[in-house]
Amino acid sequence: MRERQILDILYRLGKVTASEVMKDLPGSPSYSTVRTQLRILEEKGHVRHSEHRLRYVYEVMVPRRSVQKNALAHVVDTFFEGSAHKVVAALLGREKKRINSEELDRIAVLIEAARKERRR
């Protein structure tokens, strides 16, 4: 979870230092914790650093779309038993935010495109 929060900050702000990440993270993590998390992300190939005026400046190396897909796959597998049907049912059944007609039309277009793709 913390890694995703850090990546979100990097996507939003671009190049940042550990101190800048630390200021933007919830829960007031320590500087060494943030540096450790950035090092781990770097070891995984998600982030790289360069030196600028004796400080490490970090930037994201993976496209946001890849991170979104991985995060979504994790949520679907963890909370919805890998079922797209259960995800859609949960989205459509939300009480607090109703899906408007425009969004339903866009979803219908995506479903139809997926059906056509499957027929090929």
PyMOL commands that set and color helices and strands:
alter all, ss='L'
color gray80, all
select helices_A, chain A and resi 2-13+18-24+31-43+64-80+84-92+101-119
alter helices_A, ss='H'
color red, helices_A
select strands_A, chain A and resi 47-52+55-60
alter strands_A, ss='S'
color yellow, strands_A
deselect
rebuild
show_as cartoon
